[in-house]
């Protein structure tokens, strides 16, 4: 069993809800508090107040692309969305979705987000059933036709605990579940009965990727562990270099053919052979030499995409890259950072930036075609005092890009021009990206509501 060792170890995690906001260094806060106390009787310094997040590099469309057109593949109906990212490679291109969406049904999946956990598990859809997991590790199955519940199974261990995170994935008539308690389980998708469960060395906050009889799981201390779908036997593992601070949740590995691409909290993107874990190449998306709020956290929370022998990945510290899958050579990089997975369709790549911008890039060179600004602050009239809005997405479906926020918003934007097409108010914020199956859009909010639109 090949094991690549790491010289660093850390399992320090902050409060899960707090981590969804931009990282704030405690020492800076303490210093500013002390300074305010000392200077409270003095007049404020002259000049305009500028938020730290506004100091980042400003993006602009590439002048050489003026007058060019965005052409996309035609929408195609996908009957299923069997795992987070849709398929093991996470490349779904352009699913079909009707033009006039209305809420078909809403279901309560169980426990909502709280101080002990967040609803982070993306829904998966197979045939006439959608599978979800709530904040207390209740896995449920609902009918896609009307949202009625078919079964519910709690997969937390019997002993008390406050584990959170994980996810579900479907493959070959089995439902595989990862948990914040450090376990992987197989469930019967028709009844919810537990078929087997195995323990991991540490918890995982990410959903598994399942492909060709293998389950790929990344733990909170940056270990990639590969199990057999046959009773969870460990096949091999790779130990990365963990970071003490990360964003809540995490990214599932991408798999195509004989290669798995794993993202880690250190900003590392590593390609390995799926059969034995041999490292093929490594890249790192951390940015050095910058001291702004974004670059302090190199975590890759968005799932990497493998599309036509090219890997696309986004780091929180401020980089979007395209890498040759076979050689590991970086094809291009662009100064766009974020915490959601990119979306690749045809000759274009869509990225949600940390500045609440949807950015359209060219696939071959990473040039910016257009930028669409979404709401960035809860109170836009007071950007220096207001909380930042965190967005998840975008998803391309039915000739629209869909993004959701933790501020109860869902927006649709034209993938061709970036023009806003519409928005709706959600019952609660969401940290989970939307999914599409059989021309139905599924949204999952942090108050544990599953919403189907068609």
N, C-alpha and C positions, 0 to 999 in steps of 0.2 A: 504494500500500500504506500505509494509515494507521498511524502509529506514535505512541503517547502516551509522551512521554519522562518519565524520572524523574531527580531531581537527586541521588539517593543510589545507591551501588553497594556491594555486599558479597557475598562468597562464602565467609565464614569459617564452617566447620561443625565441630562437635565430633565426638568418636567416636560412631559410630552406636548402639552398645549403651548407652553412657552417657546418651545423649539420651532414651532411653526412661524413664529415672528422672527424678524431679523435678530441675529446674535448681538447681545449687549454685554460688554465686558464689565464685570463687577467692579474692578479696580477703577475704571473710568467713571462709573456712576458714583462711587464713593468719593472720588476726587472732586467731581463737579458739585456734589452735595456739600462738601466741606467748603469749597470756594464760594458757593452761594450763601452759606451761612456767614462767612466772613465779610462778604461784599453786599449784604442785603440792604444796607442803608445808603449805598452809593448809587448814583445815577447809572442807568444802563449804558453800555458802550455804544458809541455811534456806529452806524452802518446797517446793512440789511442782513437779517438772520437767514441763513441758508442751511437746510437740512443736510446731514452727513451723506445721506443717500443721493442727494442731488450733485455731489461732487464727482460721481463716476463719469466715465467717458460717455459723451453724447453720441448716439448713433444717427446715421443719415443714409438715405438711399444712395446707391452708386450712380453717379451722373452718366456713366456709360450705358446704363440700362434704361434711360429715359426713352419712352416710346415703344419699349418692348412689351410683349404680352405674356401673361401666365397661362400656359396650357396644361391641363391636368388629364389623367386617365378618366374614362367615363366611370360613373358610379356602378358598382357591382353589388348585388345582394349577397350578403354573407349570412348563412343560416345560423351560424354559431359564433360565440366569442368564448372559447373554452378555457382561457387562462388570461391573467393580466397581460396586457399588450396584445391580446387577440390570438396570436400564434407564438411559437417559441422564438422566432426571429424578431417579433414585435413590429413587423412591417405589414400594415393592413391596407396601405394605399388609399383607396377611395370607396368606402362602403356606401351603399344606397340608403337614402332616407327621404321620406316624403316631404313636400314643400310646406305644407300647412300643419304644423305639429300642434296637437292638443293633448292634455293629460288624459291618458286612458285609465289609469288607476294609480293609487298610492297605497303602499303597504308599510306597516310598522314591523321592522325586522327584530326589535328587541331593545337592548340596552343602548342608550345614547352616550355620546362622549361626556366625560367628566374629568375631574382632577386626576383620576387613576387611569385614564385611557382615552383613545380617540377611535372613531370609526375610520379605519384605514384600509380595510380589505376591499379591493375592487370586485364588483359583481362579475360572475361568469355565467354565460348563457349557453345551454346545449338543448337543442330541440325545443320542446315546449316547457322547459324548466329554467329558472334563474336561481343561482345559488349565491348566498351572501353570508357574511359573518359580522356580528355586532361587536360592541366594545367589551363584552364579557365572555367572548368566545362561544357564543351560541351560533352554530351553523344552521341555516334554514334553507329550505327549498320552496319556491313559489311558482305557481302556474303563470306562464307568460300571458295567457289569454285574459285573466281577470285579477291576478295578484293574490289569489287565495293560497294560504299556506298548505304545503303538502306534509312537511315534517320539520322537526327542530331537534337538534342534538347539541348538548353542551360538551365541548371537547377539553375544557380545563381539567387539570388533575383534581383528585378528590381533596387534597390538602389545600388549605387556604392560601391565597396569594393574590397579587395584584399585577399579574403579567398583562401586557397589552401588545397589540400589533399582530402581524402574521397575515395569512391570506389563504385563498383556495385556488385550486386549479383542477381541471377535469381532463382525463385521458384514458382511453380504452376502457370505458365503463367503470371507472373508479374516480372518486373525488379525493384529492390529496390536500391536506390542511397543514399549515405551519402555525405555530403559536408563540406568544410572548413568554410562555413557560418553558421554552426550549424543547419542543416536541414536534414530531412529524407523524401524521396519522393518515390512514386510508379509510374512507367511508364508502358504504354502499350508496350510490346516488339515488336509488329508488326508495330506500327506507331510512337512510341516515345512520344505519347501524355501523359501529366501529369495527373494522376488519383487522387492523393492527395499528400499533403505535410504537414509536422508538424515540429515544431521548437524544438530544444534541448536547454538546459540551456547554453551550451558552444559548440564551434565548435568540429568537429571530423576530424582527419587526417587519419582514418583507414576505411577500407571497412566493411560493416556489415556481420554478419553471420546469415543465415536464416535457420530455422529448425522448422518443425511441427507448423506452424502458428505463429512463433515468430521471431522478428528481434532483434538481439543482437548487441549493439553499445557501443564502448568505446570512451569517449570524452577526450579532451586534459587535463582536470583536473582529470582524472582517475575515472570517474563515469561509471559504467556499467548500461546502460539503456535498458530495454527490452520492446519492443512495439509489439502490435498485428499487423499481416499483414492485418487485417481488419481496414483500415483507420488510422492506426498508433496510436491507443489508447495505452497509457502507462500502462503496467501491473505491473512493479515494477522496482526499481533501487537499486544499491549498490554503496556507495561512498567510494572509496579507499583513499589512502594517496598520493597526487600528489607530484612530484619532480619539482624543478625549472628548471632543465636542462634535456633534453631528445634528442633522435635521431629523425630526421625528419621521419614522417610516424608513424607507430605503428603496433601493432599486433591485429588481429581479434580473438575473443574468439573461443574456440573449444567446440563442443557440441556432446554428445553421449547419447542417451536415455534420462534419467531424470536428467543429470548432465551437467552443463556448466562450463568450466574452463577458467577463465579470467586472462590475464597477464597485469601487470601495470608497470609504469615507475619507481616505487620504488623498483622493483625486486620482488614484491609479485606475487605469483601464487595462485589463490583462486578458490576453487570449490564450486559451489552453486547449489541448486535445481532449475531446470528450471521453475517450476510452481509458486514458491513464493519467490525465492531469499534467502532462508535460507542457511547460510554458513555451509558447510560440513567439510572443512579443509582448512588450509592455509600453505603456505611454502614461504620462501624468498630466492632468488638467489643472493642477494648482498654478497660481500665478505668483511669481516672486517679485519683490521690489515695490509692491503696493501696500499701503497701510490703510486703505479705506475699509468700510464695514463689510463689503462683499468679499474681499480677498482673504479675510481671516478664516473663512470656512470653505475648504476645498471639496466638501462632500458632494458625491454624485448621487442625487436622490431620484432623478428621472431615469427610467429604464433606457439603456442603449438600444439602438436600432441597427439591425443588420439588413441591408438592402443591396442586392446585386453586388455581392462581394465588397461592400464598403460598410464601415461602421460609423455611425453618427452618435455623438455623445455630448452632453452638456454638463458643466460643473457649476456649482454655486459661486465659485470664486471669480467667474467671469469669462469662461471660454466655451465656445461651441466648436467641435472639430469633426473632420471627416478623415478616417483612417482606412488604408487598404487592408482588407481582412486577411489576406494571405501573407503580406510582407511586414505589416505593422508600420509602414511608412505613412506619415501624416500628409494627407493630400492638401488640406487647407485648414486654417483656423480663423475664427472670427471672434471679436471681443463682445460676445453676447453670453452672459451668464444667467442661470436660472435653476429652478429646482423641480421642473417637470420634464418629462421625456419629450424629445423632438418628434415631429411627425413628418414622414417622408412620403411624397406622392409624385411620381413622374420625375421631372427635372427640378423639383423644388423641395425645400426643407422649411418647415414652420417651427418656430421656437418661441416659447413664452419667456420673456426676459424677467430679471429680478425687478425691473422698473415697470412692470405691468404693461409691457409692450409685446404684441404679437409681431414677430419679425419674419418676413419672407426672404429666404436665402436661395441662391441658385445652387443646385446640387453639385455642379462640376467645379465651381470656384469659390463658393461661399459668399458671393457678392449679395449685398442687400438690395432687394427689388422694391419692397415697400415696408413701412412701419405703421402699425395701428395702435394708438394709445388707448388703453382701458383705464377705468377709474383706478387711481393709485392710492388715494387716502380716503379714510372714512369721512373726514371733513376736508374737502379740497380747498376751502377758504383758509384753513390753518394747517398747511402741510408740515410745518415744523413741530406742531404740537399734537397732530392727529396720528392715529395708528395707521400703519401701512396695510393695504389690502393684499392678501396673498391669493394668487390665481393658480388654477390647475388646468392643464390642457396645453395647446388646443387639440381637439379631435376633428378630423376632416370627415364629413359625411353629407351626402346629398347636396354638394356644391355650397357648403357652408363650413366655417370653422366654429367649433363650440368650445367655450371655456367657462368654468365655474369658479366661484370665489368663496372665501371664508366670511364674506360680508353679505351672504344670501343673494348673490347675483349669478345669473347665467346669461352670457352674451353669445350672439352669433355674429360672425364677421365674414365678409366676402373673401374667399381665398384668392381671388383674382386681383382685387384692388385694395383690400384692407378696409373697405368701407363698412361701418357697423350696419347690420341688417335688423337687429332687434334685441330685446333683452326681457327677461322675466325675473320676478322675485321668487326666491326659494323659501321654504318654511324655515330653513336654517342654513348656516354656512356649510361648505363642503371642502374636504381635503382629498377627495377621491375623484379622479378624472372620469368623465362620462364614457359609456361604452355603447356600441350599436350591434344589434343582431336582428335579422329578419325585418329590417326597416323600422325598428323600434329603438328609441334612445332611452337609456337607463341612467338616472342620476341617483346618487346615494348621499344623503346629507348627514351632518354630524349629530342630528337628533334622531338618527336611526330610521329615517324615512326613505323607502325605495320608491322612486317615481318613474313611471313608464310613460313616454310620450310617443305618439304615432299619428 
